């Protein structure tokens, strides 16, 4: 976990007013500690992404939450897919083959 002052030093383009606004808007949800705000690795990555979207790509404030929402959905779908793959992987071979066949059929792919 890093503090906001360290985050501001770490990312050149980041300004304190922008960071505070992004937190208020809910784009970043850092932990609140007794001695200030604390950012984890995911928060830092998200701040870097927002900086790229706003400063490098010039996206406006209405576009950023749409992009963030889509990326959050994508990450959630990947987590769900990993969990499903792990659950299927623990099943007997016959069940794994049935699941694979159903998935190929649902995707419109031929049996290989």
Rosetta constraint file for C-alpha pairs under 8 A:
AtomPair CA 1 CA 38 HARMONIC 5.67 0.50
AtomPair CA 1 CA 39 HARMONIC 5.21 0.50
AtomPair CA 1 CA 40 HARMONIC 4.58 0.50
AtomPair CA 1 CA 41 HARMONIC 7.13 0.50
AtomPair CA 2 CA 6 HARMONIC 6.29 0.50
AtomPair CA 2 CA 7 HARMONIC 6.74 0.50
AtomPair CA 2 CA 38 HARMONIC 5.32 0.50
AtomPair CA 2 CA 39 HARMONIC 5.16 0.50
AtomPair CA 2 CA 40 HARMONIC 6.55 0.50
AtomPair CA 3 CA 7 HARMONIC 6.32 0.50
AtomPair CA 3 CA 36 HARMONIC 7.09 0.50
AtomPair CA 3 CA 37 HARMONIC 5.84 0.50
AtomPair CA 3 CA 38 HARMONIC 4.73 0.50
AtomPair CA 3 CA 39 HARMONIC 6.20 0.50
AtomPair CA 4 CA 8 HARMONIC 6.12 0.50
AtomPair CA 4 CA 36 HARMONIC 7.77 0.50
AtomPair CA 4 CA 37 HARMONIC 6.07 0.50
AtomPair CA 4 CA 38 HARMONIC 6.56 0.50
AtomPair CA 4 CA 39 HARMONIC 7.14 0.50
AtomPair CA 5 CA 9 HARMONIC 6.36 0.50
AtomPair CA 6 CA 10 HARMONIC 6.09 0.50
AtomPair CA 7 CA 11 HARMONIC 6.32 0.50
AtomPair CA 7 CA 39 HARMONIC 7.97 0.50
AtomPair CA 7 CA 44 HARMONIC 7.41 0.50
AtomPair CA 8 CA 12 HARMONIC 7.12 0.50
AtomPair CA 8 CA 14 HARMONIC 5.82 0.50
AtomPair CA 8 CA 15 HARMONIC 6.62 0.50
AtomPair CA 8 CA 16 HARMONIC 6.91 0.50
AtomPair CA 11 CA 48 HARMONIC 7.44 0.50
AtomPair CA 13 CA 51 HARMONIC 7.22 0.50
AtomPair CA 13 CA 55 HARMONIC 7.64 0.50
AtomPair CA 14 CA 18 HARMONIC 6.91 0.50
AtomPair CA 14 CA 19 HARMONIC 6.98 0.50
AtomPair CA 14 CA 51 HARMONIC 7.01 0.50
AtomPair CA 15 CA 19 HARMONIC 6.29 0.50
AtomPair CA 16 CA 20 HARMONIC 6.11 0.50
AtomPair CA 17 CA 21 HARMONIC 6.12 0.50
AtomPair CA 18 CA 22 HARMONIC 6.13 0.50
AtomPair CA 19 CA 23 HARMONIC 6.27 0.50
AtomPair CA 20 CA 24 HARMONIC 6.21 0.50
AtomPair CA 21 CA 25 HARMONIC 6.07 0.50
AtomPair CA 22 CA 26 HARMONIC 6.22 0.50
AtomPair CA 22 CA 27 HARMONIC 5.28 0.50
AtomPair CA 22 CA 28 HARMONIC 6.12 0.50
AtomPair CA 23 CA 27 HARMONIC 5.86 0.50
AtomPair CA 23 CA 28 HARMONIC 4.97 0.50
AtomPair CA 23 CA 29 HARMONIC 6.12 0.50
AtomPair CA 23 CA 30 HARMONIC 7.61 0.50
AtomPair CA 27 CA 65 HARMONIC 6.97 0.50
AtomPair CA 27 CA 68 HARMONIC 7.58 0.50
AtomPair CA 28 CA 43 HARMONIC 6.29 0.50
AtomPair CA 28 CA 46 HARMONIC 7.01 0.50
AtomPair CA 28 CA 47 HARMONIC 7.21 0.50
AtomPair CA 29 CA 43 HARMONIC 7.19 0.50
AtomPair CA 30 CA 37 HARMONIC 6.40 0.50
AtomPair CA 30 CA 38 HARMONIC 5.74 0.50
AtomPair CA 30 CA 39 HARMONIC 5.03 0.50
AtomPair CA 30 CA 40 HARMONIC 7.21 0.50
AtomPair CA 30 CA 43 HARMONIC 6.55 0.50
AtomPair CA 31 CA 37 HARMONIC 5.93 0.50
AtomPair CA 31 CA 38 HARMONIC 5.15 0.50
AtomPair CA 31 CA 39 HARMONIC 6.40 0.50
AtomPair CA 32 CA 36 HARMONIC 6.12 0.50
AtomPair CA 32 CA 37 HARMONIC 4.76 0.50
AtomPair CA 32 CA 38 HARMONIC 6.11 0.50
AtomPair CA 33 CA 37 HARMONIC 5.73 0.50
AtomPair CA 33 CA 38 HARMONIC 6.47 0.50
AtomPair CA 39 CA 43 HARMONIC 5.46 0.50
AtomPair CA 39 CA 44 HARMONIC 6.42 0.50
AtomPair CA 40 CA 44 HARMONIC 6.33 0.50
AtomPair CA 41 CA 45 HARMONIC 6.22 0.50
AtomPair CA 42 CA 46 HARMONIC 6.13 0.50
AtomPair CA 43 CA 47 HARMONIC 6.12 0.50
AtomPair CA 44 CA 48 HARMONIC 6.22 0.50
AtomPair CA 45 CA 49 HARMONIC 6.19 0.50
AtomPair CA 46 CA 50 HARMONIC 6.13 0.50
AtomPair CA 47 CA 51 HARMONIC 6.10 0.50
AtomPair CA 48 CA 52 HARMONIC 6.24 0.50
AtomPair CA 49 CA 53 HARMONIC 6.19 0.50
AtomPair CA 50 CA 54 HARMONIC 5.96 0.50
AtomPair CA 50 CA 64 HARMONIC 7.35 0.50
AtomPair CA 51 CA 55 HARMONIC 5.43 0.50
AtomPair CA 51 CA 56 HARMONIC 7.05 0.50
AtomPair CA 52 CA 56 HARMONIC 4.83 0.50
AtomPair CA 52 CA 57 HARMONIC 6.20 0.50
AtomPair CA 53 CA 57 HARMONIC 4.96 0.50
AtomPair CA 53 CA 58 HARMONIC 6.26 0.50
AtomPair CA 53 CA 59 HARMONIC 5.65 0.50
AtomPair CA 53 CA 64 HARMONIC 7.06 0.50
AtomPair CA 54 CA 58 HARMONIC 4.80 0.50
AtomPair CA 54 CA 59 HARMONIC 4.96 0.50
AtomPair CA 54 CA 60 HARMONIC 6.75 0.50
AtomPair CA 54 CA 61 HARMONIC 7.90 0.50
AtomPair CA 54 CA 64 HARMONIC 7.67 0.50
AtomPair CA 55 CA 59 HARMONIC 7.68 0.50
AtomPair CA 59 CA 63 HARMONIC 6.16 0.50
AtomPair CA 59 CA 64 HARMONIC 6.65 0.50
AtomPair CA 60 CA 64 HARMONIC 6.71 0.50
AtomPair CA 61 CA 65 HARMONIC 7.55 0.50
AtomPair CA 62 CA 66 HARMONIC 7.39 0.50
AtomPair CA 63 CA 67 HARMONIC 6.43 0.50
AtomPair CA 64 CA 68 HARMONIC 6.12 0.50
AtomPair CA 65 CA 69 HARMONIC 5.89 0.50
AtomPair CA 66 CA 70 HARMONIC 6.24 0.50
AtomPair CA 67 CA 71 HARMONIC 6.18 0.50
AtomPair CA 68 CA 72 HARMONIC 6.05 0.50
AtomPair CA 69 CA 73 HARMONIC 6.17 0.50
AtomPair CA 70 CA 74 HARMONIC 6.20 0.50
AtomPair CA 71 CA 75 HARMONIC 6.17 0.50
AtomPair CA 72 CA 76 HARMONIC 6.11 0.50
AtomPair CA 73 CA 77 HARMONIC 6.08 0.50
AtomPair CA 74 CA 78 HARMONIC 6.24 0.50
AtomPair CA 75 CA 79 HARMONIC 6.26 0.50
AtomPair CA 76 CA 80 HARMONIC 6.15 0.50
AtomPair CA 77 CA 81 HARMONIC 6.04 0.50
AtomPair CA 78 CA 82 HARMONIC 6.13 0.50
AtomPair CA 79 CA 83 HARMONIC 6.23 0.50
AtomPair CA 80 CA 84 HARMONIC 6.14 0.50
AtomPair CA 81 CA 85 HARMONIC 6.03 0.50
AtomPair CA 82 CA 86 HARMONIC 6.13 0.50
AtomPair CA 83 CA 87 HARMONIC 6.17 0.50
AtomPair CA 84 CA 88 HARMONIC 6.07 0.50
AtomPair CA 85 CA 89 HARMONIC 5.91 0.50
AtomPair CA 86 CA 90 HARMONIC 6.45 0.50
AtomPair CA 87 CA 91 HARMONIC 6.96 0.50
AtomPair CA 88 CA 95 HARMONIC 7.87 0.50
AtomPair CA 88 CA 96 HARMONIC 6.08 0.50
AtomPair CA 88 CA 99 HARMONIC 7.74 0.50
AtomPair CA 89 CA 96 HARMONIC 6.81 0.50
AtomPair CA 91 CA 95 HARMONIC 6.08 0.50
AtomPair CA 91 CA 96 HARMONIC 6.19 0.50
AtomPair CA 92 CA 96 HARMONIC 6.36 0.50
AtomPair CA 93 CA 97 HARMONIC 6.18 0.50
AtomPair CA 94 CA 98 HARMONIC 6.28 0.50
AtomPair CA 95 CA 99 HARMONIC 6.13 0.50
AtomPair CA 96 CA 100 HARMONIC 6.11 0.50
AtomPair CA 97 CA 101 HARMONIC 6.09 0.50
AtomPair CA 98 CA 102 HARMONIC 6.16 0.50
AtomPair CA 99 CA 103 HARMONIC 6.07 0.50
AtomPair CA 100 CA 104 HARMONIC 6.15 0.50
AtomPair CA 101 CA 105 HARMONIC 6.18 0.50
AtomPair CA 101 CA 111 HARMONIC 7.05 0.50
AtomPair CA 102 CA 106 HARMONIC 6.06 0.50
AtomPair CA 103 CA 107 HARMONIC 6.12 0.50
AtomPair CA 104 CA 108 HARMONIC 6.10 0.50
AtomPair CA 104 CA 109 HARMONIC 4.92 0.50
AtomPair CA 104 CA 110 HARMONIC 6.61 0.50
AtomPair CA 104 CA 111 HARMONIC 6.97 0.50
AtomPair CA 105 CA 109 HARMONIC 5.72 0.50
AtomPair CA 105 CA 110 HARMONIC 6.97 0.50
AtomPair CA 105 CA 111 HARMONIC 7.97 0.50
